[in-house]
Amino acid sequence: MQEQFIVYENPVLHRENNGSQVVVSGSDNVVLNVIDVPEYLYTCDFCNDDIEVQTDDGKPLSVFVLNNTHALCQVCVKQSFTYDLTMYDRIGWCSCCTNEDVDKYLYIENDNTYSPIARFSTQDQADWFGELYAGHTGRELICIHGELTEPLQENE
C-alpha cells in the first residue's frame, strides 16, 4: 500500500461526525477500558506534540492524517514528504468535514493550465504548504482566493 495523506479541513467536525476513542486492550485482545477523546484534542502520532485545530478566533485549521490513521504535526508532515515526494500526488480530502469557509486554493501550472493541488481556510496554512511544496519539488504554487469553476489558462 502506498502511503497517503488525508486532510481533515475541520478536524473538530471530523471528530463530532466520527467520534474518537482510545481502546486499552489486554492479552487476547480483551478490552480493559475505553477512553473518549475530546473533539478538539489532536496529538501528533509520531512526536506527541499537540496539533492546533483552530485559530484564536475559532477558524478551523486543517490536519494532515497519514493513511487516515495517524495525525501529524507540521514538522512530521514535512519529514514524511521528504521521504516520499510522490505523496504530494496522493493527497486526499475527507468528505465528512469539508470546511465551507475554505477560500485559499493552491494551483500548479501544467502545460499552460492551472490545476488545483490543495485548499485551506487560513493564509498561514496555505503559505506553509506552498513553501513546503516548492522546497521539495522546486515548483511554485499559485494561491487564488476562491475556487475556479474550470481550469485557468495561463494567459487569463
N, C-alpha and C positions, 0 to 999 in steps of 0.2 A: 504494500500500500504506500502510495506517495503521500507525504505529509502535506497538510493544507491548513491555512488559517481560515477560520470563520470569524467574522466581525459581528459583534453584538453592538448595534448602534445605540441601543438604550438598554444597558445591562440590568438596571433595576427592573424595567418592564419584563426583560427576559426571565428574571427570577420570579416575578409575580406570575408570569404565564406558566412556568415550568416547575417552580419550587426548587429548593436545594437543601439537601440533607447530607450529613456525613454518617455513614453506617459503620459502626465499630463491630467487627466480627472476631470470633474466637476460632478455636480449632473446628474443623469440619464445617466451616462457614456458618456457624451458629451466630445469629445476630445478638450481640450483647447490649447494644444501645444505638439509638438513632437520635442525632442532634440536628435540629433545624438551624440553617444558616440564614442570617438576615439578608434581605434583598440587596442592601447597599454594601455588603461586605465581600469584596473580591481581593484575593491574595494571590500573588504570583506563585504558580506551582513549581517553579524552578528555583527561585531565590527567597521566597517567603516575604517579599516586600508587599506592602499594601498597594492596591491599584485604585486610583481615583476613578470614580464612576460618574461624578457630577462636578460642574464648575461651582464656584461660590454662589452664583445666582441660580443654581439648580438645573442648568443646561446639561443634558446627558453627554458623557464622554464615551467614545467607542472603546471597547475592549477586544483585543485580539486573542482568540482562543484556538490553540493548536489542536487540530483534529477534533474540534468541537468538544474537547475534554479538558485541556489544560489552559487556564487563563494565564497570560504572561504580561509582565510589566514592559514598558518601552525598551528598557535595556536588554531584556531577554528576547524580545521580538527582534531587535536589531541583530543580536547574536544568531538567532535562528535563521534569519535571511542571509547572514554572512556565510553560513554553512551550506545553504541551498538556495541560490539565486532564482532557480526556477519556481520557487514558491510564489514569487510575485505574479506568476501566470495562473495560480490556482487559489486566489483569494475568493472566498465566498462570503455572502452576507446573509445573516439569519433573517428569515422572513417573519418570525414571530415578534420581533422587537424593532421593527422599522421605525426610525425616528422621523416624524413628519417635519421637524424643523431643520433637517439637513439642507444646507444651501451652498456648500463648498464642494464642487465637483472637480476632481483631478483627471485631466485628459493627457494622452500621449499622442504625438503626431506619428502617423504611419502613412507613407505614400500620399502626402498632402491632405490627409484626413485625420481629424482628432477623434480618438476613441476613448471612452471612459475607462478609468483604472480604479478609482476609489471615490468615496464621498464621506464628508464629515460635517458635523454641526458647528465646530469651532475652527477659527483660523489657525490657532496654535496647533491643533492636531493635523490639519491639512498641511501646514508648513513642516511639521515634524516628519510626516510620511513622505512629503515631496523631497525633502532633504535626504532622507534615508534611501529612497528610490534612486535619486540622482547619484548619491555617493556610491551605491552598489553597482548600478548599471551604466553610469556615465550619461544617462539620458534625462533631460529635464522634463518635468510635467508642467502643464499649464493649469492654473486654478481659475475656474469660471464660477461665478455666483449664480446659481440656478442651473437646472438641468436642461440640456439640449434635447429637443424632441427628435432630432436626426443628426447624423454625423456632420460636423462642421468642416467645411473645406478650408484649407489653409489661407486662401485668398479672400475669405469672407470677413 
